[in-house]
Amino acid sequence: MSPECLGASALRYRQRGAAMLLLLLSLIALSATLMVSALGLNASLSVYEREARQILEQSKRAILVYLSSADLESTGRRLGEFRLFPDLPIATGGGADTSEPIYDGLAEVLGCATRTWLPGAALTPVSTAGASARCFGRLPWRDLGLSLPSADIDETSGLVPWLIVSPNLASSIACLRDLNPLMAASNYSGYACPSAVPYPWISVVDERGNLLSDRVAFALILPGPALSGQVRSNTAPPSAYLDRVSIDASCPLPCVPGLYDNAAYTHADGTPTVLIRSTPSGRATERIGYYGNAYEFNDRLIYVTVDEYLAVMESRARREVLTRLRNYRSSHGYFPYASAFNTVQGDCVIGLRFGHLPTLAGTCLPGQELVMPGWFTDAGWQRYFVYSSSARCVLLNNACNAPGLSVGAQNNINALILGPAAAITSAPFAAAKSAAQTPLIGVSTSASPADYLDSVENAAGLADVFETTVSQPPPANDRLDIVE
């Protein structure tokens, strides 16, 4: 090959190499641009997710504080009872102010919706609505004193959470007598008033329809920006804010195909409200093949289970019991006798030192009962806590010295209480019974200590000897507190 040809060939190779290098550099630059864009999108999404989580957690805490402390004395509300009914656009004149019918950030005062409710219609007390009661609406953030980003009564962008509550928590004492952990062992078996659990608990499923919990007391949903077809206003129905997902039959197992709608409330009476906690639309490509239609979803959801809710309420009730018993000892010089395990109202039984709290005089002298507030007794807490007093620190022997009750190495205890927590209803069972505990039989309480207490020693209550609940082996879940 001539020198001229060799030179031309080398030039072509250099040009081709330069072109390849230019293309490679362009691809690197494009990849870097896409990466930066993706990082920016993810960072933006992450910031939104953090803000959404903060709003939801703040709202959850505010609700639990309200349920366990705020206005109990002044309103006659039972501990744990929802009277902070979710905010809805209801009939004019039916709310706490004159701004109806709009979402106004204030709790409704008459009750909840029903399965046939429409915006602008009246609400109904849960006890009147019966099986058709549906408690949902926007969070009454003004009543809770919450400061939400850009929230006002005309806010329609989705910055105010929605609140979905099991009607069990809004039921009257006539329908649900024991609003305390005694109810946790009972399952819904059809609407009845009264009953241990008049309504089904809320269910929450994941992005493939798999059950996360069917024991949800209340849930909070923060809507995202409006999706296609959602026309929002301060009188719009829930479907203008809350989303739904159609899960396709071809989704990867485990999977439960079907339509899941966070705005739905017209389902048949006696069936639970089912909510979905799914993937935001911005990450839908991660779930291609899961969904039966164009995927649009941006609800953020958190929930509180029955057990979590009851644990918070028990903590509040326990503090009240300890305070009242110590005040009783201070004023009387000794501790009260107990009421029987199958008590209905807490009638004191003279000479009985192991049982429930004695909130009525019964066979004891007038003034010997333990006076508890209405919010406590109306929720049945006197039937929940187990109480024991020393034979040397009661009316007929008020020396209040050792030997008293024994707990472990201590033998100078004058009084103690036990919180049984949720009954153990499946294997492995509590040692005290070796079978399912049934503290509630219908709406009546059991006469057997083993239906409340887990250890053999504590359930026996013999010789005034008790076992500490610190580091107790599972599944035992009792809690013992020394009063004095």
PEWO-V260613 format. One record per pair of residues at least 24 apart in sequence whose C-alpha atoms are under 7 Angstrom apart, sorted by the first residue. I is the first residue (numbers start at 0). J is the second residue. D is the distance in Angstrom with one decimal. If there is no record, write none. Layout:
BEGIN
((I;J;D) (I;J;D))
END
This chain:
BEGIN
((51;221;7.0) (55;219;6.7) (55;301;7.0) (61;143;6.5) (67;312;5.7) (67;315;6.2) (71;374;6.4) (75;373;6.9) (75;374;6.2) (76;374;5.9) (77;374;4.1) (77;375;6.6) (77;377;6.1) (77;378;5.7) (78;312;6.9) (78;374;5.4) (78;375;6.3) (78;378;6.4) (79;312;6.2) (80;168;5.3) (80;169;5.7) (81;168;5.6) (81;169;4.8) (82;169;6.5) (83;107;6.9) (84;108;6.7) (84;110;6.1) (84;111;6.4) (85;134;6.8) (85;135;5.6) (85;136;4.5) (85;137;5.5) (85;138;5.7) (85;139;6.1) (85;162;6.3) (86;136;5.0) (86;137;4.8) (86;138;6.1) (86;139;5.7) (87;136;5.4) (87;137;6.6) (88;118;5.6) (88;119;5.5) (88;234;5.5) (89;118;6.1) (89;119;4.3) (89;120;5.2) (89;121;5.5) (89;122;7.0) (90;119;4.7) (90;120;4.9) (90;121;4.9) (93;121;6.8) (100;234;6.8) (101;233;5.2) (101;234;5.0) (102;152;6.3) (102;233;5.3) (102;234;6.5) (103;152;4.8) (104;138;6.8) (104;139;4.6) (104;140;5.4) (104;141;5.2) (104;152;6.0) (105;139;4.6) (105;140;6.8) (105;141;5.7) (105;142;5.7) (106;139;4.9) (106;142;6.7) (114;264;5.6) (114;265;4.5) (115;265;6.5) (118;234;6.7) (118;235;7.0) (118;236;6.1) (125;166;7.0) (125;169;6.7) (125;170;6.0) (126;170;6.2) (126;171;6.4) (130;190;6.0) (130;268;5.6) (130;269;6.5) (131;268;5.6) (132;166;6.6) (133;166;6.7) (133;264;6.7) (134;163;6.0) (134;164;5.3) (134;165;6.6) (134;166;6.1) (135;162;5.6) (135;163;4.4) (135;164;6.2) (136;161;5.6) (136;162;5.6) (136;163;6.7) (137;161;4.1) (137;162;5.6) (138;162;5.3) (153;233;6.1) (155;231;5.9) (155;232;5.9) (155;233;6.7) (156;224;5.6) (156;225;6.8) (157;221;6.6) (157;222;4.8) (157;223;5.4) (157;224;6.0) (157;240;6.9) (158;221;6.7) (158;222;7.0) (159;221;6.5) (160;219;6.1) (160;220;5.3) (160;221;4.3) (160;222;6.8) (161;219;5.5) (161;220;5.0) (161;221;6.2) (162;218;5.9) (162;219;4.8) (162;220;6.6) (163;217;5.6) (163;218;5.2) (163;219;6.5) (164;216;6.3) (164;217;4.3) (164;218;6.6) (165;200;5.8) (165;201;6.1) (165;216;5.5) (165;217;6.0) (166;198;6.4) (167;196;6.7) (167;197;6.4) (167;198;5.7) (172;377;6.9) (176;378;6.3) (176;379;6.5) (177;378;5.3) (177;379;4.8) (178;378;4.8) (178;379;6.5) (179;309;6.3) (179;378;6.6) (179;379;6.8) (179;380;6.4) (180;309;5.9) (180;420;5.9) (180;421;5.4) (181;383;6.5) (181;421;6.6) (181;438;6.3) (181;439;6.5) (183;421;5.8) (184;421;6.5) (184;422;5.5) (184;424;6.8) (184;437;7.0) (189;269;6.1) (190;269;6.5) (194;441;6.5) (194;442;5.9) (195;441;6.4) (195;442;5.7) (198;269;6.9) (199;269;6.7) (199;270;6.7) (199;271;5.4) (200;271;6.3) (201;271;5.6) (201;272;5.1) (201;273;6.2) (202;271;6.5) (202;272;6.2) (202;273;4.8) (202;274;6.3) (203;273;5.7) (203;274;4.8) (203;275;5.6) (204;274;6.3) (204;275;4.9) (204;276;6.2) (205;275;5.8) (205;276;5.1) (205;277;5.8) (206;275;6.7) (206;276;6.0) (206;277;4.1) (206;278;6.3) (207;246;6.5) (207;254;5.1) (207;255;6.2) (208;254;5.9) (208;255;4.8) (208;256;6.6) (209;254;6.0) (209;255;6.0) (214;304;5.5) (214;305;5.7) (215;302;6.6) (215;303;5.8) (215;304;4.1) (215;305;5.5) (216;303;5.8) (216;304;5.2) (216;305;4.9) (216;308;7.0) (217;302;5.9) (217;303;5.6) (218;301;5.9) (218;302;4.1) (218;303;6.2) (219;300;5.7) (219;301;5.5) (219;302;6.1) (220;298;6.3) (220;299;5.4) (220;300;4.4) (220;301;6.7) (221;298;5.7) (221;299;5.1) (221;300;6.4) (222;297;6.4) (222;298;4.6) (222;299;6.5) (223;297;5.1) (223;298;5.8) (226;295;6.9) (237;262;5.2) (238;262;5.1) (241;298;6.6) (242;296;5.8) (242;298;6.4) (243;296;6.9) (245;290;5.6) (245;291;5.4) (245;292;6.7) (246;289;5.8) (246;290;4.4) (246;291;5.5) (247;289;5.6) (247;290;4.7) (247;291;4.4) (249;288;6.8) (249;289;6.8) (250;288;5.7) (250;289;4.3) (276;300;5.8) (321;482;6.1) (325;482;6.8) (332;397;6.9) (333;392;5.0) (333;393;5.1) (333;394;6.5) (333;397;5.5) (333;399;6.9) (334;388;6.6) (334;392;6.0) (334;393;5.2) (335;367;6.2) (335;368;6.6) (335;369;6.9) (335;393;6.1) (336;388;7.0) (336;393;6.8) (337;386;6.7) (340;445;6.6) (340;446;4.7) (340;447;6.7) (340;448;6.9) (341;444;5.1) (341;445;5.3) (341;446;4.4) (342;382;6.7) (345;381;6.3) (345;382;6.9) (352;387;5.2) (352;388;5.3) (353;386;5.8) (353;387;4.5) (353;388;6.9) (353;460;6.8) (354;385;5.6) (354;386;5.5) (354;387;6.6) (355;381;6.3) (355;382;5.9) (355;384;6.0) (355;385;4.7) (355;386;5.3) (356;381;5.1) (356;384;6.8) (356;385;6.9) (356;386;6.0) (384;416;6.7) (384;417;5.9) (384;418;5.2) (384;419;7.0) (385;416;5.6) (385;417;5.0) (385;418;6.5) (386;415;6.0) (386;416;4.5) (386;417;6.4) (387;414;5.7) (387;415;5.6) (387;416;6.4) (388;413;5.8) (388;414;4.3) (388;415;6.6) (389;413;4.9) (389;414;6.0) (404;463;5.0) (404;464;6.1) (405;463;6.3) (405;464;4.8) (405;465;5.9) (406;464;6.3) (406;465;4.9) (406;466;5.5) (406;467;5.9) (407;466;6.0) (407;467;6.2) (412;483;5.9) (413;483;5.5) (414;481;6.4) (414;482;5.3) (414;483;5.7) (415;480;5.7) (415;481;4.4) (415;482;5.0) (416;479;5.9) (416;480;5.4) (416;481;6.6) (417;477;6.7) (417;478;5.5) (417;479;4.4) (417;480;6.3) (418;477;5.6) (418;478;5.1) (418;479;6.5) (419;451;5.5) (419;452;5.6) (419;476;6.8) (419;477;4.5) (419;478;6.5) (420;476;6.2) (420;477;5.8) (422;451;6.7) (427;474;6.9) (429;453;4.9) (429;454;6.8) (429;474;6.6) (429;475;6.2) (430;454;5.6) (430;455;6.0) (431;455;4.3) (431;458;6.3) (452;477;6.6) (453;477;6.7))
END
